[in-house]
């Protein structure tokens, strides 16, 4: 059983998210958004945070590499201290 646990642990091992710098409420690393869209999203997220006290950001990336999206986003949010 111990080797089975080690195997399961290695399958679910966390890998660090790519080094993406937090640019504000909107971080458009993939260059998908216009400046106007970024401003509109940022304003909407600021209003949401003010109303609910919950932080939320929008990030676009060119690639997740081979990472699972759930682990990628959790690792990134933890690295940025979002929440």
C-alpha atoms as one frame of an Amber mdcrd trajectory, in Angstrom:
protein
   0.000   0.000   0.000   2.797   2.429   0.740   4.126   2.249  -2.816   0.583
   2.822  -4.083   0.354   5.962  -1.972   3.675   7.202  -3.273   2.540   6.599
  -6.828  -0.721   8.464  -6.219   1.217  11.313  -4.631   3.498  11.604  -7.641
   0.562  11.631 -10.042  -1.024  14.535  -8.171   2.233  16.335  -7.384   1.946
  20.056  -7.764   4.144  21.801 -10.254   4.793  25.506  -9.932   2.885  27.833
 -12.216   4.897  29.765 -14.751   6.419  33.003 -13.529   3.619  35.417 -14.342
   3.707  38.814 -12.681   0.448  40.118 -11.282  -0.374  43.234 -13.281  -3.540
  44.169 -11.393  -7.041  42.777 -11.537  -6.458  41.902 -15.204  -3.234  40.249
 -16.356  -3.313  39.654 -20.102  -0.182  37.584 -20.754  -1.654  36.215 -23.998
  -2.446  39.692 -25.384  -6.076  38.803 -26.028  -7.729  41.909 -24.602  -7.761
  45.488 -25.803  -6.812  48.184 -23.302 -10.486  49.207 -23.163 -11.541  45.635
 -22.358  -8.889  45.401 -19.648 -10.109  48.644 -18.086 -13.748  47.548 -18.218
 -12.938  44.174 -16.637 -10.786  45.798 -13.967 -13.559  48.255 -13.074 -16.118
  45.431 -12.917 -13.845  43.343 -10.685 -13.163  46.308  -8.397 -16.898  46.888
  -7.981 -17.414  43.177  -7.316 -14.697  43.197  -4.638 -16.123  46.316  -3.010
 -19.627  44.819  -2.931 -18.751  41.264  -1.867 -15.297  41.550  -0.224 -14.173
  38.674  -2.525 -11.094  39.103  -4.689 -11.149  37.904  -8.259  -8.693  38.439
 -11.091  -8.688  37.645 -14.778  -5.539  36.187 -16.309  -4.864  35.032 -19.839
  -1.861  32.873 -20.669  -0.401  31.673 -23.940  -0.177  28.101 -22.683  -0.648
  25.998 -19.576   2.153  23.741 -20.742   1.170  20.281 -19.620  -0.374  21.452
 -16.354  -3.922  20.768 -15.271  -5.929  24.007 -15.345  -7.209  23.565 -11.771
  -3.692  23.134 -10.355  -2.345  25.943 -12.528  -4.952  28.423 -11.357  -4.737
  27.381  -7.706  -0.942  27.660  -7.717  -1.097  31.028  -9.440  -3.733  32.370
  -7.035  -1.672  31.174  -4.074   1.499  32.738  -5.491  -0.354  36.022  -5.958
  -2.165  35.785  -2.580  -5.562  36.166  -4.223  -8.573  35.284  -2.151
